Amino acid sequence: MPKLSVVVITLNEEKNITRCLDSVKGIADEILIVDSHSTDNTVTIAKQYGANVISQHFLGHIEQKNFAAQKAQYDWVLSLDADECLSTELADSILAVKKNPTYDAYKFPRLNNFCGKWIRHCGWYPDAKIRLFNRTKGNWTGENPHDKWILNNKEKEGDLRGDLLHYSFNSISDYVKKVDKYSEIAARARADKGVKYSIFKIIIVPKWKFFADFVLKLGFLDGYYGWLACRLSAMETMIKYAKTRQYAQWKKDGKSY
């Protein structure tokens, strides 16, 4: 049976970390916390669970997760965010994999909680992610802040039953704050790559996204919160595109951002 390291990157996650670590107590052979100098009780709580805590200046989402995976004690890694936890069914599925792993990585659906409501449509579900993997068989990549685990050989990817529960946004204010933060990271990264968006795209793409998420992806079945999630997702797209256009212009004009 392979040993398993549960790896979590954190920054001021005292409101979430207990729920996360409670859900992995029965499957973790090691809990590794890579913390970006939290000023709350995150580290204290983690140590109460016997976690190994490493302090590391935040390198970027992709870079921090690659750093954390390499610092794990074991090759098999379960990578979680502090605001995520395992459902009972998913924990049981991971235990079964520990007894007989037949793939190099496993993905499973992520169920997002928005303002206390589980969103099962809107393009938010199943939102499958690879989070359980043999670290020698791939690495974290993508575009910050949206990281993804990529296998060296994609044919060795399996699926697990059970949901990864993501307590993503406790309130509308939480969502708006994260939109501002994450759109800033993404827009700067895209501007650095020379990406530009026309005014036409800034106007039309968010409108299409709302229609696709709310109608084609059945967001209306999630009721008011489905409508709200789709509207805010469309707003996020607009803000990200507009910021990218702004920073591309600043770069052209020789301004810093």
VMD Tcl script that draws the C-alpha trace (Angstrom):
set ca {
  {0.00 0.00 0.00}
  {1.66 3.32 -1.05}
  {2.03 6.03 1.56}
  {0.12 9.25 0.89}
  {1.11 12.87 1.54}
  {-1.76 15.34 1.81}
  {-0.41 18.73 0.73}
  {-2.14 22.09 1.34}
  {-0.85 25.59 0.56}
  {-2.18 28.22 2.95}
  {-2.34 31.88 3.83}
  {-4.59 32.97 6.71}
  {-6.97 30.02 6.40}
  {-8.01 29.55 10.04}
  {-11.69 29.60 9.01}
  {-11.23 26.70 6.59}
  {-8.26 24.56 7.59}
  {-9.99 22.54 10.34}
  {-12.71 21.29 7.98}
  {-10.11 20.42 5.36}
  {-7.81 18.47 7.70}
  {-10.69 16.71 9.46}
  {-11.67 15.19 6.12}
  {-8.24 13.59 5.49}
  {-7.46 12.19 8.95}
  {-8.27 8.64 7.89}
  {-6.23 8.60 4.68}
  {-3.13 10.77 5.23}
  {0.23 9.26 6.11}
  {1.64 12.77 6.11}
  {0.03 16.21 6.20}
  {2.25 18.91 4.72}
  {1.28 22.57 5.01}
  {3.22 25.08 2.90}
  {2.28 28.38 4.50}
  {2.91 31.87 3.11}
  {3.55 33.49 6.51}
  {-0.01 33.46 7.89}
  {-0.74 35.99 10.62}
  {-3.77 34.15 12.03}
  {-4.05 30.72 13.70}
  {-3.61 28.63 10.53}
  {-0.22 27.20 11.53}
  {-1.28 26.53 15.13}
  {-4.35 24.60 13.98}
  {-2.36 22.64 11.40}
  {0.20 21.56 14.00}
  {-2.63 20.27 16.18}
  {-3.27 17.75 13.39}
  {0.38 16.70 13.42}
  {1.12 18.54 10.19}
  {4.60 19.29 8.99}
  {4.60 23.05 8.32}
  {6.99 24.78 5.94}
  {7.04 28.58 5.68}
  {7.54 29.74 2.11}
  {7.07 33.13 0.50}
  {4.28 32.81 -2.07}
  {5.81 32.01 -5.45}
  {2.61 31.99 -7.49}
  {-0.13 29.34 -7.48}
  {1.59 26.99 -9.94}
  {5.06 27.51 -8.53}
  {3.91 27.13 -4.92}
  {2.12 23.85 -5.65}
  {5.12 22.43 -7.49}
  {7.32 23.44 -4.54}
  {4.91 21.79 -2.11}
  {4.68 18.56 -4.12}
  {8.45 18.23 -4.16}
  {8.69 18.81 -0.41}
  {6.23 15.99 0.35}
  {7.62 12.92 2.06}
  {5.93 10.45 -0.29}
  {5.55 10.22 -4.07}
  {1.79 9.82 -3.90}
  {0.27 13.24 -3.22}
  {-3.26 14.48 -2.56}
  {-3.23 18.22 -3.23}
  {-6.02 20.27 -1.64}
  {-6.82 23.93 -1.16}
  {-7.64 24.96 2.38}
  {-11.26 25.73 1.46}
  {-11.77 22.20 0.10}
  {-12.56 18.94 1.88}
  {-13.31 15.34 0.94}
  {-16.81 13.92 0.91}
  {-17.14 10.56 2.68}
  {-17.56 8.80 -0.66}
  {-14.41 10.42 -2.07}
  {-12.37 9.54 1.04}
  {-13.47 5.90 0.63}
  {-12.48 5.99 -3.04}
  {-9.02 7.29 -2.18}
  {-8.56 4.56 0.43}
  {-9.36 1.98 -2.26}
  {-6.74 3.53 -4.55}
  {-4.15 3.31 -1.80}
  {-4.67 -0.45 -1.71}
  {-4.36 -0.89 -5.47}
  {-3.36 2.13 -7.60}
  {-3.80 1.33 -11.28}
  {-3.22 4.82 -12.73}
  {-0.62 7.55 -12.25}
  {-3.21 10.22 -11.38}
  {-6.88 10.44 -10.52}
  {-9.45 13.15 -11.10}
  {-12.78 13.62 -9.38}
  {-15.64 16.12 -9.50}
  {-15.55 19.30 -7.46}
  {-18.83 20.58 -6.04}
  {-18.79 24.30 -5.36}
  {-20.66 25.99 -2.53}
  {-21.77 29.55 -3.30}
  {-23.34 31.59 -0.49}
  {-24.44 28.39 1.25}
  {-25.90 26.84 -1.93}
  {-24.40 23.84 -3.74}
  {-24.19 24.77 -7.43}
  {-24.78 21.71 -9.62}
  {-25.05 23.41 -13.01}
  {-23.85 26.74 -14.50}
  {-20.70 25.05 -15.82}
  {-19.55 24.82 -12.19}
  {-20.13 21.07 -11.92}
  {-18.68 18.48 -12.27}
  {-15.57 20.71 -12.63}
  {-13.37 17.58 -12.48}
  {-9.80 18.11 -11.25}
  {-6.72 15.91 -10.94}
  {-5.73 16.18 -7.29}
  {-4.42 12.69 -6.47}
  {-1.24 11.80 -8.32}
  {2.20 10.24 -8.36}
  {4.39 13.33 -8.33}
  {7.08 11.64 -10.44}
  {4.64 11.36 -13.36}
  {3.78 15.01 -14.03}
  {3.77 18.56 -12.72}
  {1.62 21.58 -12.03}
  {1.19 23.93 -14.98}
  {-1.49 26.21 -16.48}
  {-1.87 29.97 -16.19}
  {-1.80 31.64 -12.79}
  {-3.98 31.68 -10.80}
  {-5.60 28.66 -12.50}
  {-3.26 25.74 -11.95}
  {-3.73 22.21 -13.27}
  {-1.84 18.95 -12.91}
  {-0.58 17.61 -16.24}
  {0.63 14.04 -16.65}
  {3.66 13.14 -18.70}
  {1.42 10.41 -20.15}
  {-2.27 11.41 -20.18}
  {-3.36 7.85 -20.94}
  {-2.69 6.90 -17.31}
  {-5.40 9.08 -15.80}
  {-8.29 7.55 -13.84}
  {-11.56 8.73 -12.30}
  {-12.79 8.43 -8.71}
  {-16.29 8.48 -7.29}
  {-17.24 11.12 -4.74}
  {-17.15 14.91 -4.67}
  {-14.42 17.27 -3.59}
  {-16.41 19.83 -1.61}
  {-15.29 23.38 -2.33}
  {-16.50 26.08 0.05}
  {-15.54 28.71 -2.45}
  {-17.56 31.82 -1.61}
  {-19.35 32.46 1.67}
  {-20.85 35.70 0.42}
  {-21.17 37.93 -2.63}
  {-18.46 40.12 -1.13}
  {-16.13 37.10 -1.00}
  {-16.74 36.47 -4.68}
  {-16.13 40.10 -5.68}
  {-12.88 40.22 -3.69}
  {-11.60 37.02 -5.30}
  {-12.62 38.26 -8.75}
  {-10.53 41.38 -8.25}
  {-7.55 39.38 -6.95}
  {-7.59 36.56 -9.49}
  {-8.42 38.76 -12.50}
  {-5.44 40.92 -11.56}
  {-3.09 37.93 -11.61}
  {-4.52 36.54 -14.85}
  {-4.59 39.91 -16.65}
  {-0.96 40.67 -15.82}
  {0.12 37.20 -16.93}
  {-1.76 37.56 -20.23}
  {-0.46 41.07 -20.88}
  {3.07 39.80 -20.29}
  {2.43 37.18 -23.00}
  {1.25 39.85 -25.42}
  {-2.44 38.96 -25.25}
  {-4.80 41.75 -26.32}
  {-8.60 41.94 -26.28}
  {-10.69 44.12 -28.54}
  {-13.54 46.23 -27.21}
  {-15.87 43.93 -29.19}
  {-14.68 40.90 -27.22}
  {-14.94 42.75 -23.91}
  {-18.59 43.51 -24.68}
  {-19.72 40.30 -26.40}
  {-17.85 37.45 -24.68}
  {-19.32 38.10 -21.18}
  {-22.83 38.24 -22.65}
  {-22.29 34.91 -24.41}
  {-20.81 33.39 -21.25}
  {-23.91 34.30 -19.24}
  {-26.20 32.81 -21.90}
  {-24.11 29.64 -22.17}
  {-23.88 29.12 -18.40}
  {-27.46 30.03 -17.49}
  {-29.29 28.49 -20.47}
  {-27.12 25.91 -22.24}
  {-25.47 24.64 -19.05}
  {-28.78 24.72 -17.16}
  {-27.83 27.31 -14.57}
  {-31.49 28.21 -14.21}
  {-32.02 24.88 -12.43}
  {-30.00 26.28 -9.51}
  {-32.57 29.05 -9.07}
  {-31.67 32.50 -7.82}
  {-28.14 31.51 -6.81}
  {-27.62 29.90 -10.19}
  {-28.63 33.15 -11.88}
  {-26.38 35.10 -9.54}
  {-23.42 32.77 -10.08}
  {-23.80 33.07 -13.86}
  {-24.06 36.86 -13.72}
  {-20.99 37.16 -11.53}
  {-19.01 34.71 -13.69}
  {-19.82 36.83 -16.73}
  {-18.73 39.92 -14.82}
  {-15.47 38.17 -13.94}
  {-14.78 37.53 -17.62}
  {-15.46 41.16 -18.50}
  {-13.16 42.45 -15.74}
  {-10.36 40.05 -16.70}
  {-10.55 41.03 -20.36}
  {-10.75 44.76 -19.57}
  {-7.77 44.58 -17.22}
  {-5.76 42.66 -19.80}
  {-6.52 45.34 -22.39}
  {-5.54 48.05 -19.91}
  {-2.21 46.41 -19.03}
  {-1.43 45.68 -22.68}
  {-1.86 49.39 -23.40}
  {0.27 50.31 -20.39}
  {2.99 47.94 -21.61}
  {2.86 49.56 -25.06}
  {3.15 53.01 -23.46}
  {6.09 51.93 -21.31}
  {4.15 52.15 -18.04}
  {4.68 49.67 -15.20}
  {1.87 47.60 -13.68}
}
mol new
graphics top color blue
foreach p $ca { graphics top sphere $p radius 0.5 }
foreach p [lrange $ca 0 end-1] q [lrange $ca 1 end] { graphics top cylinder $p $q radius 0.2 }
display resetview
